[in-house]
Amino acid sequence: MGQIVLQVSKSTLEEMKEAYQMMLKPAPQGAVFAAKTSTSSITGYKSGKVLFQGTDPEAEANKWGQAQPVGAAEKNTTKPGHTYQPDSDLFTSSHIGSDEAGTGDYFGPITVAAAYVTEEQIPLLKEIGVKDSKNLTDASIRVIAKKLLQIGIPYTLVVMHNPKYNQLQKQGWTQGKMKTMLHDHAIHLLLEKIAPAKPDGILIDQFSQPHIYINHLKSENKRLTENTYFMTKAESHSIAVATASILARASFVQEMEKLSKEAGVELPKGASAKVDRVAGSILQKQGIETLSKFTKIHFANTKKAAAYK
């Protein structure tokens, strides 16, 4: 039996867990997830190390990065870098930032926003409180989002609603591919909106290794836009990404309110036990087809919800 080890970023680890959602099995101690495909057993650890074992582990591992034989990866377990890292000068220049919300939530869509911030606007955005949305409450995010609209920051917003999400997932699309195509679409719409102005660069809050993002684009006959960069936790460094993050989150919160009204019950965010209980109630009263209108149906929460019937 062959064995391959891959060292991945935290964001890629989460993407892998989502991609293997329907193939998960009990994970060993210290592991984030364990899954089994027809050719491989995959175990992802908190350190970012992912072990592939089976009849053809290299083929499965190569979907996510450069595979290494066991032992080789242990010689260098530092987080791999890439050539798409932005220079720090980009953060103080006129650039586009792109970020998403709703990817880890069972209920609700994925919302992706791209925002263009000029060098001259940076001080003003800091003054109104634009920063990493993870450090803001939903109420604060909605207030700041309104101010951004009043200022007239150029932005685009793309929403993938649950029925479309579930359809693509059944067709074999990973959540990572969906996010890639949403970011690419939002960015191109924004470039058209701000033309003939040209940004000094485009920064995407990194959710997968750049080569995976690029391969997703190639699979749909698309190419990476020139001067595009990737960075984890980019919203902590780039006010354009922070702006996009706030707009994406504000949209997600608004969409959740719409879905809650349609469902006749407040739909909780996240993927907690409370989410399972509410999903179980909808499943019992309205059935799986109705539940799929509000959820990312392949999440493990669907099976857990059945226990509340």
C-alpha positions in Angstrom: 0.0 0.0 0.0 1.4 3.4 -1.0 1.7 6.4 1.3 1.9 10.1 0.4 2.1 13.1 2.7 1.0 16.6 1.7 1.6 19.8 3.7 -1.2 22.2 3.2 -2.5 25.5 4.5 -5.3 25.7 7.1 -7.7 27.0 4.4 -6.9 24.1 2.1 -7.3 21.7 5.0 -10.8 23.1 5.5 -11.5 22.9 1.8 -10.5 19.2 1.7 -12.7 18.5 4.7 -15.7 20.0 2.8 -14.8 18.2 -0.4 -14.7 14.8 1.3 -17.9 15.6 3.4 -19.8 12.6 2.0 -16.9 10.2 2.5 -16.0 11.1 6.1 -15.2 8.4 8.7 -14.2 8.5 12.4 -11.0 10.5 12.7 -8.1 9.5 14.9 -6.9 11.6 17.8 -5.3 14.8 16.6 -6.9 14.7 13.2 -9.2 17.3 11.7 -10.9 14.7 9.4 -10.6 11.3 7.9 -12.1 10.1 4.7 -12.1 7.1 2.3 -12.4 7.2 -1.5 -12.3 4.2 -3.8 -8.5 4.4 -4.1 -7.3 6.2 -0.9 -7.7 6.8 2.8 -7.1 10.4 3.6 -6.3 11.8 7.1 -5.9 15.5 7.7 -4.1 16.7 10.8 -4.2 20.1 12.6 -0.6 20.7 11.7 -1.6 20.8 8.0 -0.1 17.4 7.2 -2.4 15.2 5.2 -1.7 11.5 4.8 -2.9 9.6 1.7 -2.8 5.8 1.8 -4.1 3.2 -0.7 -3.7 1.7 -4.1 -3.1 5.1 -5.8 -2.6 7.8 -3.2 -0.5 10.0 -5.4 -3.3 10.6 -7.8 -5.6 11.7 -5.0 -2.9 13.8 -3.4 -2.0 15.6 -6.6 -5.5 17.1 -6.7 -4.4 19.3 -3.7 -0.7 20.0 -4.2 2.7 18.6 -4.9 2.8 15.1 -3.4 5.8 13.9 -1.5 6.7 10.3 -0.4 6.4 9.7 3.3 9.6 10.9 5.0 10.4 13.6 2.5 7.7 15.9 3.9 9.0 15.3 7.5 12.3 16.9 6.6 10.6 20.2 5.9 7.2 20.8 7.6 7.2 24.6 7.3 4.2 26.1 5.6 4.9 26.3 1.8 5.0 29.7 0.2 4.1 30.6 -3.3 5.0 33.1 -6.0 1.6 34.9 -5.8 2.4 36.6 -2.5 1.8 40.4 -2.8 4.5 42.9 -2.0 3.5 45.0 1.1 3.4 48.1 -1.2 0.1 46.8 -2.6 -1.6 47.5 0.7 -1.2 51.2 0.4 -1.9 51.4 -3.3 -5.1 51.5 -5.3 -6.2 47.8 -5.6 -9.1 45.4 -5.6 -9.8 43.0 -2.7 -12.0 40.0 -2.8 -13.5 37.9 0.0 -16.4 35.6 0.7 -18.9 34.7 3.5 -21.2 31.8 4.3 -18.9 28.9 3.2 -18.9 27.2 6.6 -22.5 27.8 7.3 -25.0 25.0 6.8 -27.9 27.4 6.2 -27.6 30.2 3.6 -25.8 30.9 0.4 -22.2 31.8 -0.4 -21.7 35.5 -1.0 -18.6 36.9 -2.6 -17.7 40.6 -2.9 -14.9 42.4 -4.7 -14.2 46.0 -3.8 -11.9 48.6 -5.4 -10.2 51.0 -3.0 -8.0 53.9 -4.2 -4.9 55.0 -2.3 -6.7 58.3 -1.4 -9.7 56.5 0.1 -7.7 54.3 2.6 -7.6 56.9 5.5 -11.4 57.5 5.2 -12.2 53.8 5.3 -10.1 53.4 8.4 -11.9 56.3 9.9 -15.3 54.7 9.4 -14.1 51.5 11.0 -13.3 49.2 8.1 -11.2 46.3 9.4 -11.2 42.5 9.5 -14.9 41.5 9.6 -14.1 38.7 11.9 -13.5 41.3 14.6 -16.8 43.0 14.0 -20.4 42.1 15.1 -23.0 41.6 12.4 -24.7 44.8 13.6 -21.5 46.8 13.2 -20.9 45.2 9.8 -24.3 46.4 8.5 -23.7 49.9 9.7 -20.3 50.1 8.1 -21.6 48.5 4.9 -24.2 51.3 4.6 -21.4 53.9 5.0 -19.5 52.2 2.2 -22.5 52.5 -0.1 -22.9 56.2 0.9 -19.2 56.8 0.1 -19.6 55.1 -3.3 -16.9 52.5 -3.1 -17.0 50.6 -6.3 -17.9 46.9 -5.6 -19.6 43.9 -7.1 -21.4 41.1 -5.2 -22.1 37.6 -6.4 -24.5 35.3 -4.5 -24.7 31.5 -5.0 -28.0 30.4 -3.5 -28.4 26.9 -2.0 -30.3 25.2 -4.9 -27.5 26.1 -7.3 -24.8 25.2 -4.8 -26.4 21.7 -4.3 -26.8 21.2 -8.0 -23.1 21.9 -8.7 -22.0 19.8 -5.7 -24.0 16.8 -7.1 -22.2 17.4 -10.4 -18.9 17.0 -8.7 -17.9 20.5 -8.0 -16.0 21.1 -4.7 -16.8 24.1 -2.6 -13.3 25.3 -3.5 -14.1 25.3 -7.2 -17.4 27.1 -6.6 -15.6 29.8 -4.6 -13.0 30.1 -7.3 -15.6 30.8 -10.0 -17.5 33.2 -7.8 -14.4 35.2 -7.0 -13.3 35.3 -10.7 -16.8 36.4 -11.8 -17.0 39.2 -9.1 -13.5 40.5 -10.0 -14.2 40.6 -13.7 -17.5 42.4 -13.2 -15.7 45.0 -11.0 -12.9 45.5 -13.6 -15.6 46.3 -16.1 -17.3 48.7 -13.7 -14.2 50.7 -12.9 -12.8 50.8 -16.5 -10.8 52.5 -17.8 -9.2 52.7 -14.3 -6.7 49.9 -13.7 -5.9 48.7 -10.2 -2.3 48.2 -9.1 -3.2 44.7 -8.2 -5.9 42.3 -7.2 -5.7 40.5 -3.8 -7.8 37.5 -3.0 -8.2 36.2 0.5 -6.6 32.9 0.0 -8.8 29.8 0.6 -6.7 27.3 -1.5 -3.2 27.1 -2.9 -2.9 29.3 -6.0 -2.2 26.4 -8.4 -5.5 24.8 -7.3 -7.3 28.1 -7.9 -5.7 28.3 -11.4 -6.6 24.7 -12.2 -10.2 25.3 -11.3 -10.2 28.3 -13.7 -8.6 26.1 -16.5 -11.3 23.5 -16.0 -13.8 26.1 -17.1 -11.5 27.5 -19.9 -10.6 30.6 -17.9 -7.3 32.2 -17.0 -6.0 34.0 -13.9 -6.3 37.8 -14.3 -3.0 39.6 -14.6 -1.5 41.0 -11.3 -3.6 38.8 -9.1 -2.2 37.8 -5.7 -3.2 35.5 -2.9 -2.7 35.8 0.8 -4.1 34.2 3.9 -5.8 36.5 6.4 -5.5 39.2 3.7 -8.3 41.2 5.4 -5.9 42.0 8.2 -3.4 43.6 5.8 -5.5 45.0 2.9 -8.3 47.5 3.5 -9.7 46.5 0.1 -10.1 42.9 1.2 -11.5 44.1 4.5 -14.0 46.2 2.6 -15.0 43.2 0.5 -15.2 41.0 3.6 -17.7 43.5 5.2 -19.8 43.7 2.1 -19.9 39.9 1.6 -20.8 39.4 5.3 -23.5 42.1 5.2 -25.0 40.4 2.2 -24.9 37.0 3.8 -26.7 38.3 6.9 -29.4 39.9 4.7 -29.9 36.7 2.7 -30.2 34.7 6.0 -33.0 37.1 7.1 -34.8 36.5 3.8 -34.5 32.7 4.1 -35.6 32.8 7.7 -38.8 34.5 6.7 -39.4 32.0 3.9 -38.7 29.0 6.3 -40.9 30.5 9.0 -38.2 30.1 11.6 -34.9 31.9 12.4 -32.2 30.1 10.7 -29.0 30.0 12.9 -25.6 30.7 11.4 -22.7 28.3 11.6 -22.9 24.5 11.8 -23.7 23.8 15.5 -26.0 21.5 17.4 -28.6 24.4 17.3 -28.3 24.3 13.5 -29.0 20.5 13.6 -32.1 21.0 15.7 -33.6 23.7 13.5 -32.8 21.6 10.4 -34.4 18.6 12.1 -37.6 20.5 12.6 -37.7 21.7 9.0 -37.0 18.1 7.8 -39.8 16.7 9.9 -42.4 19.3 8.9 -41.5 20.0 5.3 -39.2 17.3 4.1 -35.8 17.0 2.5 -36.6 19.0 -0.7 -37.6 22.0 1.3 -34.6 21.7 3.6 -32.3 21.6 0.5 -33.7 25.1 -0.5 -32.1 26.6 2.6 -28.9 24.5 3.2 -25.7 23.1 1.8 -27.3 19.7 1.8 -24.0 17.6 1.6 -22.8 18.9 5.0 -22.8 16.4 7.8 -25.5 18.4 9.5 -28.1 16.8 7.2 -27.5 13.4 8.8 -27.5 14.9 12.3 -30.7 16.6 11.6 -32.4 13.3 10.9 -31.8 12.3 14.5 -34.2 15.1 15.6 -37.1 13.9 13.5 
